[in-house]
């Protein structure tokens, strides 16, 4: 049976939550493979709104196994709070339908404190992080001093890991003017939360292998967007993990041969939260209109998103780096009523034309978009569930995007509602 990876092809906020939920009906397992609770997914099910941050989108659907993979960094206190919140909305979450990889790194309170202290330094440019400790936790993972879920199960190991981490962090904190970490209070808090986390812990790599061998369908869920990838994003204004589809393998413990289809979630225009280059950004009335009609505020932070025209160059790049087989074009209805739309088809840099975004930060900041104008449409696309319900110009816009990004459209989303989706190609088809 086909196994599908879902990745964002822009700077995140592409509408992955709805599409993952829509696909989860066809899946048996939904696995998160990177990121932390800095990313947010909003699901609308029977007029009930669910806001997820650490939990995989599959938890709101009965009969699915949801997995938090080792590529995720997990704040255990936030997770318990999120589980309680989702339970209060009538969703059952137990170790029978949620599993956390035993080797998942844990975000500690000192990670968030370090994150925020760095952002407050006026002598360096802000990255625009959410201040939730995701970056510092990934740093500790690479530095081999992070605490992992399995460490919670043994008192001696836990104390050893804490002491190793604090040897590093207390020195950093001193330089930033922060007090040393209260070791005993931290250990007490960890012992308290471990009883709530450990029942969910398990060998995710083994379970996924067994599910795959049994012919179960696995949906690998990414957070954020490929343009925030630590290697292929707009560095340094990126997240601290790999976001592209290849991370689905290393972030869960399955081989790349287990991946049959990569679906890129792509917004019909472009948005970005936080700092960093944004070639097609609009600061005029059109940009304001996109933000208002698209309700462009972050699920996690509430920050207003920057808005701009669709950038075909960037999406073509991310389709290549993630090996995207087809895209799901979302929020098409936000473009209803525009007399004219624009698509970025290339860049101009120092008198030269480019068909990709250069790697160097100074060049990224200086590129000028080359736009192609396309006629808009006045009829509504909201709620459309077939091509026949779309205005001719909307179809023309979609087809032009396909040509420019060199990748077919597999789905079109026309509202936040789960069923308002046009299926062109089923990613789960064999």
N, C-alpha and C positions, 0 to 999 in steps of 0.2 A: 504494500500500500504506500501511497505517496506521503512523504514527510516534508513539511513546508516551513521555511524560515521567513518571518516577517521583519522587514527593516524599514526605517524611515530614510527617505532619499534626500531630505533637505536638512534644516537645522532643528528637527524635532517638531512636535505639535502638529503633525500631519494628519492626525485622526486614526492613529494605530489602534486605539482602544476599541472603537466600534468595529473595525475590520477584523481584529483578532476575535472579538466576541462573535461576529458573524461567521467566521471560519470555525470557531470552536464547536459549533453544532456538528461539524463533520469530523472533528478530532476526538481522540480518546485521551490524549495527554497534552497539556499546555505548559511549556517550560520557559521561564525567564532565563536569559543567558548573560546579561551584563547590566551595568548601571546600579543605581541605588534608589532611595526614595526621593531623590532630587527630580526624578521624572514622574509625570502624572498621566494617568489615563482616565478619561471620563466615559462612562457607559450609560446609555439610556435604555432601560428595559421596562416595557409596559408603563411608561411615564415615570418610572423610578430612576433617579440619578444615583449612580455609584461612582465615587471618586477613589481610584486605586493608585497607590504609590509604590509599595513594595510587593504587594500581592500580584500574582499573575492574573490576567483577565479571566482565565477559565474558572476562577473560584465562584463566580456568580452563576455558573451553569451547573446544574446537577449532573452527576454521573461522570465527571471528568476528574482526572488526577492532575492537580496543579503542582508545578515543581519550581523551586528557587534554586538555580544552579550555582556552581562554584565561581562562575564569572561575575556574579552579583556581589556587591558589598552590602551587608545587612546590619541595620540598626535594630537590635533585638527589642528594645523598649518601644520603638516606633511600631515594629511589626505587631507586638501584642496589642498595642492601642488600636492599630488599624483592624486587626482581627475582631476586636471587641466592637468596633464601629460598624463593620460589615455585618457581624452577627445581629446587631441591633436593628438592621434592616431586613432581617428574616432569612439571612443566608447561613447555612450550616457549614462550618469549617472545623474539620477534625483531622487527625493524622491519617485517616482513610482517604481524604481527598486533597491533602496538602503535604508535600515533602520538601525538606530543606537539605541540600547537599552537606554532608558532614565536613567538607573542606571549604565551606563558605566563610570568607573573612567577615569579621564583626566590626562594625563602626562603634567606637567608644566615645563617650562625651568629650574627651580631650581632642578627638579629631575635629569635631565641630568647632570647638573653641579655637583651635589652631587655624582652621579655615577662615573663620571670621576675623581673627587677629591679623592675618595676612592681608585680607581685603581692606582692612582699615589703615594699612600703611600708606601714607600719602606720597611716599617717595617713589613708589612703583605704580605702573599702570594696573588698573583693576582688570581681572579676568572676567568678572561677572558671575561668580559661582553663587549657588544658593546658600552657601554657608552651612551645609549639613554634614560636612566631614567626609564626603565621598572621595575627594582627591587625596587628602592625607591618609585615608585608609588604604587606598590603592598603593600609595607610596610605601606604607608599612608592609604591605603584601610583598612587594618587590624587594624591600629591605629585609625580609625574613624576620620580622618582629611583630607581625599581626597576630591577634587572637582569632582562632577559628571555632566553628560550632563544636567540633569534637573536643576542644580543650575544656569546654564547660563541664565535661563528664568526669574530670579527675582533679581533685583539689591541688595536688602537688604540681601537676602540669600547668594548671591555671595560674598559680602563683609565680611559677617560673616565667611564663609568657608575659604576665603583667610586669614583673621586674625588668625583663629585657626591654619591653616597650617604654617603660618609664625612664630607664637610663637614657634613652634617646630624647623622649619628649620633655622631660624636666629641664634638660639643657636648652632645648629650643624655647621653652616657655620663659626661661630666665632672660634670654635675649630679647624676647618680645614684651617683657615686663609683666608676665603672668605668674601667679603663684604656682608652686609645685602641686602635682596631682595628689589628692588625698588617697593614698594606696588602700588603706583599710576600708574606707567608705566605698571605693570602687569594687573591691573584692566582695563586700557584703551585697552590693547591688547586683553583681554578676551571679552570685550564688542564688539570689532570689529569683532572677529572671531565668536562670538555667532550667529550673523545674518546669517553666512554661514553654521553653524552646526545644529542649531535648526530645520530647515525645514526637516531634516532627522530623527529627534528623534521620538520615538514611544514606546508603550508597547510591546516589542518583545515577552515576554512570552504569551501575549494574542493573538497576531497575529499567532504565531506558533501553539498554541492550535487550533485556528480556521482553519488554513491550514490543520492540521492533521485530524481534524474532517471532513473536506471536502474531505479527501482522497488524498491530495497532498503528493508528495514525497519530503522528506527533507533530504538534505545532510549536515551533520555536519562536518566542516572542522577544523582540528587541525593544529597548527603551531609547529615547532621544532620536537623533538622526545622524546619518553617515557624515554630514559636514561637521559634526562635533567629534568625529573619530580622532583618537590621540595621534594617529599616524597620518591619516588622509584628510583630516578636517582643516579648518582655518586656524591653525596653530599660531599662538598659544591660547586662542579663545575657543577652547575645546573642552570636552569632558576628559576624565582621566582613564578611560577604558577604550578598547576597540569596540566600535559600534557596528562595523560592517558584518556581512553575513558569515564570514569565516569564523567569527567569534562564537557562533552557535555551537561549533564543534568543541573548541577548547573551554567554553564556558559551561558545558554540561557533561563532557566526557564521552561524547560520541564521535566516531570518525567522520571525516568529510563525505565519505561514500554514503552516509545515512541521509544526506540531504538531497531531495529530489527536485525541489522547486523553491526559488527565491522570489518572494513577492515584495516589491518596493512600494511603500505607501507614499503617495505624492500629492501634495496639496495643489489645487488648480491655480494658485498664486504662490507667493513666497512670504514667509514670516521668520522672524528671529527674535529671541529674548536675550537680553544682556549685551555685552560688548562684542566688538569684532567687525570685520568688513562685511558689507552687504551691498553688492554692486547695483541691484535693482530697487533699492529702498526708495520709497516715496514719502516725502514730507509735506505733500500738498493735499488738496481736498480728496483726490483719489485714494491716497494712502489712508486718510481719516475714514473714508467711506468703507474701504476694505476692512479696517479694524472694527468699525461699528457693526457692519452687516455680518462679519465673521465672528463676532463676540471674542475678539482676540485678547484674552487675558489668560495667563498661565494657570493650569490646574493646581500646581504646587505652590507657586509664589504669589499669584494674583497680579504679577507684573504685566503691564501693557506690552504687547508684542509689537515689534517694528514690522511694517508691512510693505510689500513691493510687488511688482509684476513677476510673472513666472519666468524663471531663469532656466532655459533649456540646456545651456552649457553645463551648469552645475549638476543638473539631474542626469545628464548623459554621463558625466564623470562618475557619479556615484553608482549608476547602473553598471558601469564597467567594474569598479572596485569591489562591488558586492556580487557580481555575477547575476544581476537581476534578470529573471525570465519574463516577468510581466509586472506592470504597475497597477495599483489601485488608485485611481484619480479621485480625490476627496474634495468636498466643499465646493463643488461646481456651482451650486445654487447661490453662493456668495457673489458670483459674477453677474447674476441676473440684473438687467437694467442698465449696464454700462453701454454707452453708445460705441465706444472703441476700447479695445484691449490691446495690450502690448506684450510681446514675448521677447526675451533677450536671446539673440541668436549668436552672439559673439562678443568680444571685448576689443577695445582699443587701448593700447599701452604705448606711450611714447611714440606715437605715429605708426605703430605696427598693429596688425589685426591678429587676435588669438582666438582659438576655438576651445580653450580650456582656461581654468583659473590657475595662475602660476602659484608655485609653492611659497616663494619668499613673501613675508608679511608686508614689506614696503610696497611690493608690486601689487599685492592683493588690494591694498588700500588705495592704489592709484588707478586701477583699471576703470574704464568707462564702458558702460553697457552699450551694445549696438542693438537697437530695438527694431522689431518688425511689427507693424500695426495690423490688427485684424478686427473686422467688424464685430460688434457685440450683438446682443439679442435682448428683446424687450419682454418676451414671454417667460414665464416662470419654469424653472427646472426643478424646483423644490418638490421632493416626494416622487420624482419619476422613477419607474421601475422597469422601463423598457426603452429601447432606442426610439420607438414610435412616439414616445411622450416627450422627447427632447426637441427643442427648436433646431432647425437646420443649421443655423450659425453655431450653436453649441456643439453639434456633431463635427462641424468643420474645424472648430477650435481644438477638439479632442484629437482629430486626425492629424492636425498640424503638429501638435505636441508629440504624437507617436513618431512622426517623421523626424523631428528635430532631435529627440532623445534616443532614437534608433532602438526603441523597445516598445512592444505592443501594450495596449491597455487591456487588462484582464477584468477589472471591475471599475464601476463608476459609482461613487457615493453622492447622493443628492440631498441628504439631510442627516442630522444626528441619529434618526431612528434606524434601528437595525435592519428593517425590511426595505428601507428606501435605498436599494442597491441594485444596480444593473450588472448582471453576471454575463461576461463575455467568454471567459475561459475559467473553468473550475481548477484552481491550483492543486486540489486533492485528486483530480482525475488521474488514472494510471496511464 
